Amino acid sequence: MTGKQIGLDAHLLSLRPGYRAAGVSHLIYHLLMHLPAADDALSYTAFLSERCPKLPARIRQQVSVLPTGQPLVRIFWEQFVAPVAAWRQGIDLWHALVNVQPMLLPRPAIVTIPDLSYLLYPELFERGKRLYNRLFGRWTARRARHIIAISQSTKEDIVRHYRIPPDKITVIYPGMEERFHPVDDAAAASAFRLRKGLPESIILFVGTIEPRKNLSRLLQAFAMLRRDGDLPHHLVIGGGKGWMYEQVFAQVQELGLGGCVHFAGFIQQQELPDWFRAADLFVYPSLFEGFGLPPLEALACGTPVIVSDISSLPEVVGDAALKVNPYRPEEMAAAMRRVLTDHALAAQLRAAGPQQAARFSWQRAAQETASIYRRVLEQRA
């Protein structure tokens, strides 16, 4: 097993500010950061669109000369260049980190499937992205030696929709960074809000602005909350523009919320803990998530959380957050009012959040991933 080379397709790792640096890019980055320490006997080559200076020295970086940050170019690289690169670099096992492996790959492969949202909610995706994943996703799931799902919910979707045997799929949860933790410093939180030009009382959402995040119904719920006139809270939406986002900005004006809804834009990772700590409440009403990292980060910071009661989100938050029907804005509004007015409930949620978040570890995720590498390589030997 010593000296076996693992090839990691990391072309969706983005280092540039914007929505592409969130989601799967974030998961890829932290897995790469922790893999070398998980198994000294394995070697790693990451195939990237740009060099990442922070990666451990034991991750050999192969940067494409093609502009694979562009989706069509990345697809071309994935299907036509990657098989040649795997052969030239002496790769023993390929890890397709997001959904799709090359069809002509000369080596065995495993695949990580974050979710099947492109299959379950096709209307929420751009046509090209949807078609590519639908065409190659099912084939990859059947061809791969093993599949990693990032939640039990995703595993069940893969079994149901792709008809994959459950024992071919392992659930490996993403981890939580140590910098997300509570800080009992009201003055610091107030100073942060002042520095960012935010009001003293805020409800926060963080995520890419795209249809699956269900911001339309969150705005409806917030409008109901504001209509009663007894709470001073403003809604802050932090996240880069993804796709089909225009209606969100238009709806703010239609609902007369222009003075109390603030768009913070893409939030840098290093600033995220301060944003969570500055909020009285974090709301994440997404219609579908493979995992849902922002609610977990908010829990880790001791911020009360409300999430949807569907897909993987109940797995993520456990009993440490309130769960609501994301299709019912009135239920969302009632839950927000409850947390913001019931101080005993808010205190209970603040205490439970860090305990729930502590269950998730990047070190464990990397160790479990490395054990799958070893298992597949041993099967091949």
N, C-alpha and C positions, 0 to 999 in steps of 0.2 A: 504493500500500500504506500510505502514511502516514495515521495517524488511524483505521485500522480498529480496531473495538471487539470485543474477545473477551469473551464472557460465560462465567463460571466458576461452575458449580453446586457450591458449597462447603458445602452444608448439613450434610454429615457431618463438618465440622470442629468438634471439641469442645474447649473450653478448660477444662472442669471435670475434676477428678481422677476417675479411674475408667476402666474398660476401653474406653469410647467414645473416650477421648483417645489410645488406642494405634492400631495398625494403619493403616487407610486415613486416619484423621484426621491422623496423623503425616505421611503421605505428602503429603496435601493441603497441610498447613501449609508444608512445606519447598518444595514447588513454587511456591506463592504468594510465598514470601519471595524466590525467585530469578528468577522470570519477568521482572520489570521490567528487570533488568540484562541479560537475554538478547537483547532486541530493543527499541531505542529507538523504533522506528517504530510499534509496536503499543500500543494502550491496553487496559486491563483493568478489568472490573467483576466483582467477586466477590459472589455472592448467598449470604447467610449467615443462620444462625439467631440469631447474636449477634455484636456488634462485636468485632473482634480488634485491640487497640491496637498490636500489634507489627508488623502488616503494613506494607509500604512505602507511602509516600504515593501512589505512582503506581497502586496498586490501589484503585480506587473501591469502597467497601463499600456494599452495599444489604442492609440487615437486614430480614428479614420481620417483619411485625406478627403473623403467626401463630406459634404455638409449634411450630416445625418440628423441635425436638428430640424430639418425639413421633413415632414411625414413621408412624402413619396420617396425621397432619397433614402430615408431610414428603411423603408420597406424593401427597396432594391438591395440595400446592403444586407438586410436580414436574410433574404431569400437567395441571393446570388454571390455575395462577397463572403458572408460568414462561413459557408462550407469550406471554401478555400483557406480562409484564415484559420479555421479550426485544424485543418490538416497541416498547414505550414507551422503553426505554433505548437504542434504536438499535444493537442488537447485530448485528454482521456474521457472527460465527461463534460457535456455542455449544460449550462443552467440558463434557460430562457426565463428571465426575471419577470416578464410580463406577457402572459397569454400565448405567445406564438414562437415556435421554433422553425428553423429552416427545413424545407422539405427534403433537400438533398444532403443533409448533414451526414458526414461519414463517421460520426461517433454517437454513442448513446446520449440521451438527453433527459433531463427532468425539467418541469415547468412550474412556475408559480402563477397561479390564477387569483388575482385580487378579488374579482367578482365577475358576474355575468350580466352586468347592467346593460351592455350593448345588445344582449339577446332579450332581456326581460323588459327593457324600456327603450326600444329602438327609436321611438319618436323624439327622445331627448338627446340624440347624438347626431353629429354631422354625418352625412351619407358615406363619405369615404372611410372614415374611422369605423363606422358600423359594419360596412361590407367586408373590410379586410379581416376584422376580428371574427365575424360570423363565418367567413369562408375558411379561415385557417385555425380558428380556435377549437372547433370540435375535432378536426383532424389531429391537431397537436395533442389534445387531451387523450386521444386514443393511441397515438404513436409514442408518446413520452413513456419512459420507464417508470416514472413516478410523478405525482402531482402534489404540490404544496398549496393548500388553501389557507387564507389568513383568518378564517373564522369558520365555526361549525355551520353557520348559515350558508356560506359560500360552498362548503363541502356538500351540503345537502342539495344545493342548486346544481352542482356539477353531476352528482349522482342522478338526479331527476331528469335534467335536460340533456345531458350528454350520455346517459346510461353507462357510466363508468363504475366498476366495482368499488365499493367503499374502502376495501383494503388497499387499493392503489392510491389513496389520497390520505395525506397527513395534514392535520391542522397545526400550523405554527403561528402563534399570535405575534404581532409586532411588539416591540418593547416601549419602554418609557424612559426618557432621558432624566438624569438626576437633577438637571437645572429647573425642572418643573416641580416646585414644592411650595408650600404655603409660606408667606412672610407676613407676620402680624405687625404691620406698620402702616396705619391709616394715613399718616402724614406723607409717606413715600408714595402711596397710591394717589393721594390728592395732588401731589406735585407732578406726578406722571400725567394725570388728566389735564392739568393746567398747561403743561409743556406741549401736549398734543392738541390743545384747543378744544377739549371735550368738557361737557357738563359734569357736574359732581355725581349725578346718579345715572348710570348707564346699564342697559341690557346689551349683551354682546353676541354677535354671530361671527364666526371665522370659517371661511371656506371659499372655494372658487365660485364665482357668480355664474351659475349655469342652472338649467331647469331642474335637474335632479335634487338640488339643495332645497327646493320648495320655498324659496324666499317670497313668492307671491302670497302664499297663505300665512307666512310669518308677518308680512306687512298688514294683511287683513286683521290678524289677531292683535297686532300692536295698535292698529287704528281703533279697535274695540276697547283696548285698555286705555287709550288716551281719551276716548269719548267720555269716560266717566269723570275725568278731570281732577282726580284726587291723588294721582301719582306723578312725581316730577320727572320720571325716567325718560331718557332718550334712547333710541335704538342705534347702535353702531354696527355697521356691516363691514367687516374686514376681509379682504380677499381680492385677488386679481380677477379681471374680466376673462371669463372662459369662452362660452359660446351661447348664443341666443339669450343674451343678457339685457337687451335693450328694453324689454317689457318691464324689467324690475325698476329701472330708473323712471320710466314713464308712469308706473303705478304709484310711486311715491308722490308724484304731483297730482295724480287723479284722486288719491285719498286725502290730499291736503296735508301731507306729512313733511313737506319740504323743510320746515324749521326744526324738526325733531328726529330726523333720520340722517345719519352721517355716514358717508362712504369713506373708509380709511384707506382704500387701495390695498395692494399686496403688502402684507406685514412680514418683515424680515424675521427669520427664525429666532435670532438672538433676542428679539424684543417681545416675542409671544408671551413669556411668563408675566411680564409687566402688564400686558393688555388683559390677561385673565384676572390678575389680582386687582386690577382697577375696576372690574365690573361687579355689580351686585348680583348678576345672574347671567348665565350662558345658555343660549337656546340653540338647538341644532335639530331642525324639523325635517331632515333629509328623508326623501322617499325611498332611498336605497343606498346602502353602504356595504362594501366588502368588509370593512372593519370600523372606520370612523375614529380617526386619531384625535381631532380637536376636542371632542367631549372628554376623552381620557386625559388629555393635557389640562383641561379646565378642572377636572376632578383632582388631579395631582396638585394643582395650585390652591385647592380649598375653595373653589368657586362653586356655588350651587348650580346644578345643571338640569335642564329639561331636554329630553330627546324624543324622537319618534319611537313608537312601540313596535316597529317592524324591522325586518331584515336582521343585520348583525348587532344593531345598537343595544338591545337589551343584554346581549352577551358582554358587551364592552363595559357598560355602566353597572351591571348587577343591580343591587338594591340601593346604590348610592346616589341615584338620580330619580326624578319624576319622569314617567313615560306617558306620552299622549298619542292620540290618533292624529297623524300628520295631515289627514284630509279634513279635519274639523277645526277651523280657526277658533271657534268659540271655546272648544276644549283647551286649546293652546293658551288663549287669553286667560281663561280661568286658572290654569296652572301657574302662569306668570304672576297673576294677582296673588295667588296663594303663597308663593315663595316670597314675594316682595312685602307681604303684610304679616305673615306668620313668622315671627322672629325665632321661635323655638324650632320650627321646621327648617328654617335657613341654617341655624346653628347645627342641627343634626346632619344636614347635607354637607356642610363645610367640614365636619369631623369625619364623615364616612368616605368622602372623596379620595383623600390621599391613601387610605387603607385599600380601597379598590384598585387604585392605580399601581400600587406596589406589587400587585400580582403579575405585572407585565414587565419582562426584562429582555433587553437586546442581547445580553450575554447568553441567556437561555435560548433565545431564538436562533442565534448563530450556532450554538452547540447542537441543537436539534436539526438544523439544516446540514451541518457537517456530518452528522450521523447518517442522514439519508444519502449523502455523497458516498460514504464508506459502504453502506449497504448495497447500493446499486453497482459500485465498482467490484465488490466481492461477488455479486451475482454474475458479473461478466467474466470474472477471472476463471 
